[in-house]
Amino acid sequence: MSLRVDPESPLPLYYQICEQLRQQILNGDLQPGDLLPSESQISTECGVSRMTARMALMQLVNEGLVVRKRGKGTFVAPPKATFHAFPSTLASYTEIVARLGLRAGAQVRVQEVAPAPPAAAEALHIPPGTPTVRIVRLRRADGEPMALETAFYPHDRFPGLAEADLTDRSIYQVLQETYHVAPAYAIDTIELSVAGSYEARELGVREGIPVVRCTRVSYLEDDTPIEFTQTVHRGDRFRSVIRVTRKDLR
């Protein structure tokens, strides 16, 4: 790997270094998991200060292209989880991560019967306070925290769900195998936000960094809502692909 800087360029030195590394990552010369040069190596090779080298690497960290591991170095980040929002596709998080060739995992933080808050009640067409099954899970890909998911399900339709074993199983799999139902379609609302203190702590990121909030309502074939979820995705690990078509307007 060769890095060069032009002291006569109007571009800041750290930016020149950052741009060269960025291009090597984007064009595949550097692959996920590859080790980048250290601050001292960059400093020596380019004739810049370690502070300049650190700024270049931190810029890539902030862009989500690399990750820093204490005592080990800076590595090219794994690919972002890509969510294909096609009309014909309704996949669980487990299925999406598996398509990327990554190992899906989840830690159950909360699994209980709880009264429906207003937003969940409205989505599920039940009165506020109606018993629901509330499940909070920390989603992982290859062991890395990716998303924090809070889901609500009508308790009267899914008795026993609060005690179900969710180890290495998607909710959709549990609904299919235990209750013989499966969502036919879902409506997702996606918005940008920032991580609160609890979310940042669970996701292992700094408070205030960008996150993607996805609210989903899943329905049966007869339009009965059965699931309301609010998921907070790390902004540096999320990418959504949407298929857009143009209909004949004549």
Secondary structure, DSSP 8 states (H G I E B T S, - for coil): ------TTSSS-HHHHHHHHHHHHHHTTSS-TT-B---HHHHHHHHT--HHHHHHHHHHHHHTTSEEEETTTEEEE----EEEEE-TT----HHHHHHHTT--EEEEEEEEEEEE--HHHHHHHTS-TT-EEEEEEEEEEETTEEEEEEEEEEETTTSTTGGG---TT--HHHHIIIII-----EEEEEEEEEE--HHHHHHHTS-TT-EEEEEEEEEE-TTS-EEEEEEEEEEGGGEEEEE--------
